Every structure is written in C-alpha cells, then in structure tokens.
Amino acid sequence: MSSTKPATDPLLSQLRSVLPESCIVSEPASMKPYECDGLSGYRQMPRVVVLPETVEQVQAVMKLCQQTGTPVVPRGAGTSLSGGATPHKDGVVLSVARLNKILHIDAQNRNATVQPGVRNLQISDAVQHLGLYYAPDPSSQIACTIGGNVAENAGGVHCLKYGLTVHNILQVKMVSLSGELVSFGSTALDSPGYDLLALMMGSEGMLGLVVEVVVRLLPQPSVARVLMAAFDDIEKAGNAVATVIASGIIPGGFEMMDKAAIQAAEAFVNVGYPTDAAAILLCELDGTEEDVIAQIEKVEILLAASGATDIRLASDENERVQFWSGRKNAFPAMGRISPDYYCMDGTIPRKEIGNVLTRISRLSEKYGLRVANVFHAGDGNLHPMILYDANEPGEFVKAEEFGGEILDLCVAVGGTITGEHGVGLEKIDRMCVQFDTPSLAQFRAVRKAFDPQGLLNPDKAVPTLARCAEFNAMHVHHGELPHPDLERF
Ligand SMILES: Cc1cc2nc3c(=O)[nH]c(=O)nc-3n(C[C@H](O)[C@H](O)[C@H](O)COP(=O)(O)OP(=O)(O)OC[C@H]3O[C@@H](n4cnc5c(N)ncnc54)[C@H](O)[C@@H]3O)c2cc1C
C-alpha cells in the first residue's frame, strides 16, 4: 500500500487540473481491481488510477508525471501474465480502457485504425462482414487490448503462419513522457528512418503510451480443417511437429497438449479428446479447398510415420470448433484440478520439444508440483502450467523457482525466456541469464533515450546491471545447473 493518503496527496489536485473528476480513481476500494494483472501472485495498490478519454488528456497526464517525477504504469485490460501492468506504489496507473473506439476501417487497403483500448477480438468482429480478420489471436483475445498486444508483442494460435503482433501492425502513435504525440511506421510499404515501429513491439509500456494503432487486416481463408493426432509418447509428438514443418507445410495453427492438459480440458468441455493419450496435436490447415485437401493427405502420412496412434479429421465446422474448444478452454480447465496455476512462457527450437518436455516432467518430480503443458507447438512456444496451492505456505515461491528452472532450460537449448507474454516483473532476473552485460547495457541506453528519468513502468523488463550481478552470484552459488550445456556469465 502507498504510504501517501489519497485525500491529501498533492498529485490528486494536480491531476484534477488536467482531467475531469470522472477520470480519476483514488479511493482504495475502487482502486482494488487495479492492484494486479494476470500474474496475481504480485499485488501493489497504486497511488492513483486515471482513465483519460482523449489523447490530449493522455498528453497532459504524461507531462504532469514527468514534471512531478511520478512513475506511470500503462494498463490495457490487465491480462498480462508477466506482471507488466502491476502498479508502482508511488505511481499513476494510466488505463486506456476509455480509448476504445475503432476509428476507421479501410477495406480497400486492408487496414483498420483503432484506439489502444479496443479489444483484440473486437477488430475481427468489426470486419467479419468484409471477409477480413486480424490474425494475431491470443487466447485472451476476448478481453486483451490492442495497446497491450503491441506492448507485449502478443501471439496466438495463428501466429505460426500469419506472424506475431509485430508482423501485423503498420503504424503506431504514442505519447512520450514529455507529452508529445509521435508516430512510427506508415501504411505504405516502407517508411524511412529507423524502424522505431518495431521497437514499440514488446516495449512493455517503457517507451511511451500507445494511443493509436493501424492494424493489418487479412482475408479470411476460404477453408479451414483441423486434424487431431494422438501419441503414446510425448517425445514422438514433439518430433512430429518438427517433421511436419520441416516438410514445408505451415499449418494455420499447430498446438500440443499433454496428458494432464487433455484430461483437464476433456473433463471441462467434453469434446471427445483421447484421455489415455500421452499427448495430442491439433493441426489446422487453411487456404483454398484444393490446397487444404492436398495438405491434409501429406500431414496425415507424416503424423502416422511419426508414430501417431490415432488421427482424426474434424468432419465438419461444428467438430472443428469442438476440437479447438478443448484447447481454448485449457486455462480455465486448470481451475478444476488445482486451486492455482502459474503459467510459464518460453520458446525453444521445435526439435527440442520432446527433450524439454521430458526434462520438465523430471523437474516436476523434483519440486513435487504437478505440471500441465498446452502450447503453440509449431512456434516452439511452451506454456507449462505449474499447479500449486497459494494457501499452502511456500508453494508459490516453489512454483516460481520451478518456473525459473524451466526458463533456464529454454535458454540452454537455444531458446528464449519469452514467446509472447513479455518479461515484466516475472522474468526480469532471467534477462540476466538470456543476455550478456553489453547487450543489457544497450537495452538500458535505448530506454534512457525515450525516458531519461526512468518513470515509465519502472523496475520491469530490463534489469539494472547491479541486479544482474547480484542475481548471477546467488544463482551460480545456490542454483543447480538445470542443463549440462548451460553456462552463466
Ligand atoms: C487466460 C489468458 C490467456 C492468454 N493467452 C495469451 C496468448 O495466447 N498469447 C499472448 O501473447 N498472450 C496471452 N496472454 C497474456 C496477455 O493477454 C497478453 O500479454 C496481452 O497482450 C495483454 O494485453 P492487455 O490489454 O491485457 O495488457 P495489460 O495486461 O494491461 O498490459 C500489458 C503490458 O502492456 C503495457 N501496456 C498496456 N497498454 C499499453 C498502451 N496503450 N501503451 C503502452 N503500454 C501499454 C502495460 O504497461 C504492461 O506492461 C494470456 C493471458 C491470459 C490471462
């Protein structure tokens, strides 16, 4: 809790000079919903929450924060799983919830201009009648905002074929800490100057406040069919993913669930998943009728040769939706088998999937915590869900240590500590494992160029060199090396 009493806080009267009262939330009870994001193990009451309704109001708030040295934590829907939107105790939470309009749809040029608080799914819904859609589809797409997607470079099932957020955004307008409105990118094919648009993707609210986004729209594929393949061995399933993609076929979605995830999802949605399988793959093929039929034949052969014990093709659209509904409901399904879960996010080369999943199950025994895996296999983007009970003293800390070892393992096999959820608070120490000192120094220099005072989302994503030195000293001394190839600097 902030030590400052909201009623006497001078910042409040300053905010009232630039915002209507209806845009300011300062009562502790009303601020409670903002105390955490999707990483609910970390909570912090903010000093105040503001909900500007215009870009000019955002500019005024940012300028005021710069002048008063007040930290600013941007917030979309608060679904971040890495603590990116966790408040700062002395800071303002700047929510874009009221900047939620689709400003313009340009069907001819296949793009849409939207405000940052527009929900991801809202965009596809708005252009469906034009035969278009916005491809990146995080599982949280019903709630998460496009501003949050830009800030986390969000991914989803379709990203294997159609790219992450970074590949589907044409232009971003942002408000800097000094209150200036700046624009990066263009609707033209190329734009001169440094590629600062790309820099905004995954910037985690530390470079500026995104206030407008031009997204790329794609034509809806005319046909989509999904295959479900069961395996009696998780390594075989992992190798099958690498084999299919190595053959040159890029599925519209390629997802994997292990036994724990299959059983939880099946109990929740009852869609006919094989509950005795060690793993299932869901492989969606989309495009023209002719292409899809040819690809299905080829993928069936490859899956069978990789050891699939059962392969089913969804017979119609209804069954296709059913096959996917288990996957899409896997997160809430965990609530049926565990009071809490901690969802990790790391990326590895596809060929390492089997190896890494086997090692994760060994770590599960070491920590005495169950784990369920449901993830974007085609991208090698793992989402181990560590099951724990927050009411059991010490279990969350144990889950975090387990998660940390998984991330170390990802780095050791040539992968990264995040695939789509960002670094936030959660993985800040693992940045010290992923990057060497000179690289981290460059990250800090970039951040400083945008925000010399370090007020935008402080203490997230980019660790100080001192923090890394301390972490590495403790890590090497106490931590057991999770992989024989792992080296630390
Ligand atoms: C059940 C569940 C499933 C999920 N599945 C996926 C998935 O499949 N793929 C995936 O990528 N993610 C997934 N996520 C994570 C999350 O939904 C994404 O990271 C999403 O992009 C966050 O959007 P948000 O609007 O909720 O942002 P928030 O959580 O509010 O904020 C996230 C970060 O963005 C910053 N930010 C927010 N808005 C702005 C802005 N306008 N300008 C600048 N910075 C801003 C915040 O400061 C913070 O650092 C999932 C989360 C949940 C709870």
The ligand as an SDF file (V2000), in Angstrom:
LIG
                    3D

 53 58  0  0  0  0  0  0  0  0999 V2000
   -6.1170  -16.7170  -19.9630 C   0  0  0  0  0  0  0  0  0  0  0  0
   -5.0210  -15.9560  -20.6470 C   0  0  0  0  0  0  0  0  0  0  0  0
   -4.5590  -16.4060  -21.8690 C   0  0  0  0  0  0  0  0  0  0  0  0
   -3.5410  -15.7020  -22.5270 C   0  0  0  0  0  0  0  0  0  0  0  0
   -3.1190  -16.1340  -23.7500 N   0  0  0  0  0  0  0  0  0  0  0  0
   -2.2000  -15.4350  -24.4250 C   0  0  0  0  0  0  0  0  0  0  0  0
   -1.7930  -15.8570  -25.7290 C   0  0  0  0  0  0  0  0  0  0  0  0
   -2.2630  -16.8470  -26.2880 O   0  0  0  0  0  0  0  0  0  0  0  0
   -0.8580  -15.1040  -26.3600 N   0  0  0  0  0  0  0  0  0  0  0  0
   -0.3150  -13.9770  -25.7830 C   0  0  0  0  0  0  0  0  0  0  0  0
    0.5110  -13.3350  -26.4080 O   0  0  0  0  0  0  0  0  0  0  0  0
   -0.6780  -13.5800  -24.5430 N   0  0  0  0  0  0  0  0  0  0  0  0
   -1.6030  -14.2590  -23.8710 C   0  0  0  0  0  0  0  0  0  0  0  0
   -1.9870  -13.8440  -22.6150 N   0  0  0  0  0  0  0  0  0  0  0  0
   -1.3130  -12.6780  -21.9930 C   0  0  0  0  0  0  0  0  0  0  0  0
   -1.9810  -11.3020  -22.2550 C   0  0  0  0  0  0  0  0  0  0  0  0
   -3.3400  -11.4470  -22.5770 O   0  0  0  0  0  0  0  0  0  0  0  0
   -1.2430  -10.5330  -23.3440 C   0  0  0  0  0  0  0  0  0  0  0  0
    0.0630  -10.2100  -22.9050 O   0  0  0  0  0  0  0  0  0  0  0  0
   -1.9280   -9.2260  -23.7790 C   0  0  0  0  0  0  0  0  0  0  0  0
   -1.2130   -8.6760  -24.8580 O   0  0  0  0  0  0  0  0  0  0  0  0
   -2.0430   -8.1890  -22.6650 C   0  0  0  0  0  0  0  0  0  0  0  0
   -2.9680   -7.1940  -23.0900 O   0  0  0  0  0  0  0  0  0  0  0  0
   -3.7130   -6.2690  -22.0170 P   0  0  0  0  0  0  0  0  0  0  0  0
   -4.5620   -5.3200  -22.7400 O   0  0  0  0  0  0  0  0  0  0  0  0
   -4.3960   -7.1050  -21.0060 O   0  0  0  0  0  0  0  0  0  0  0  0
   -2.4690   -5.5120  -21.3940 O   0  0  0  0  0  0  0  0  0  0  0  0
   -2.1070   -5.2770  -19.8470 P   0  0  0  0  0  0  0  0  0  0  0  0
   -2.0400   -6.5710  -19.1400 O   0  0  0  0  0  0  0  0  0  0  0  0
   -2.9610   -4.2500  -19.2760 O   0  0  0  0  0  0  0  0  0  0  0  0
   -0.6320   -4.6870  -20.0150 O   0  0  0  0  0  0  0  0  0  0  0  0
    0.3990   -5.4700  -20.5290 C   0  0  0  0  0  0  0  0  0  0  0  0
    1.6550   -4.6020  -20.7260 C   0  0  0  0  0  0  0  0  0  0  0  0
    1.4150   -3.6530  -21.7350 O   0  0  0  0  0  0  0  0  0  0  0  0
    1.5750   -2.3280  -21.2530 C   0  0  0  0  0  0  0  0  0  0  0  0
    0.5360   -1.5430  -21.9170 N   0  0  0  0  0  0  0  0  0  0  0  0
   -0.8010   -1.8110  -21.9330 C   0  0  0  0  0  0  0  0  0  0  0  0
   -1.4400   -0.9060  -22.6950 N   0  0  0  0  0  0  0  0  0  0  0  0
   -0.4930   -0.0650  -23.1710 C   0  0  0  0  0  0  0  0  0  0  0  0
   -0.5180    1.0760  -24.0140 C   0  0  0  0  0  0  0  0  0  0  0  0
   -1.6570    1.5670  -24.5330 N   0  0  0  0  0  0  0  0  0  0  0  0
    0.6530    1.7080  -24.2850 N   0  0  0  0  0  0  0  0  0  0  0  0
    1.8230    1.2490  -23.7840 C   0  0  0  0  0  0  0  0  0  0  0  0
    1.9030    0.1800  -22.9840 N   0  0  0  0  0  0  0  0  0  0  0  0
    0.7600   -0.4770  -22.6890 C   0  0  0  0  0  0  0  0  0  0  0  0
    1.4420   -2.4480  -19.7460 C   0  0  0  0  0  0  0  0  0  0  0  0
    2.1590   -1.4350  -19.0520 O   0  0  0  0  0  0  0  0  0  0  0  0
    2.0500   -3.8150  -19.4950 C   0  0  0  0  0  0  0  0  0  0  0  0
    3.4560   -3.7120  -19.4530 O   0  0  0  0  0  0  0  0  0  0  0  0
   -2.9810  -14.5380  -21.9300 C   0  0  0  0  0  0  0  0  0  0  0  0
   -3.4700  -14.0880  -20.6990 C   0  0  0  0  0  0  0  0  0  0  0  0
   -4.4700  -14.7780  -20.0680 C   0  0  0  0  0  0  0  0  0  0  0  0
   -4.9670  -14.2520  -18.7510 C   0  0  0  0  0  0  0  0  0  0  0  0
  1  2  1  0
  2  3  1  0
  2 52  2  0
  3  4  2  0
  4  5  1  0
  4 50  1  0
  5  6  2  0
  6  7  1  0
  6 13  1  0
  7  8  2  0
  7  9  1  0
  9 10  1  0
 10 11  2  0
 10 12  1  0
 12 13  2  0
 13 14  1  0
 14 15  1  0
 14 50  1  0
 15 16  1  0
 16 17  1  0
 16 18  1  0
 18 19  1  0
 18 20  1  0
 20 21  1  0
 20 22  1  0
 22 23  1  0
 23 24  1  0
 24 25  2  0
 24 26  1  0
 24 27  1  0
 27 28  1  0
 28 29  2  0
 28 30  1  0
 28 31  1  0
 31 32  1  0
 32 33  1  0
 33 34  1  0
 33 48  1  0
 34 35  1  0
 35 36  1  0
 35 46  1  0
 36 37  1  0
 36 45  1  0
 37 38  2  0
 38 39  1  0
 39 40  1  0
 39 45  2  0
 40 41  1  0
 40 42  2  0
 42 43  1  0
 43 44  2  0
 44 45  1  0
 46 47  1  0
 46 48  1  0
 48 49  1  0
 50 51  2  0
 51 52  1  0
 52 53  1  0
M  END
$$$$
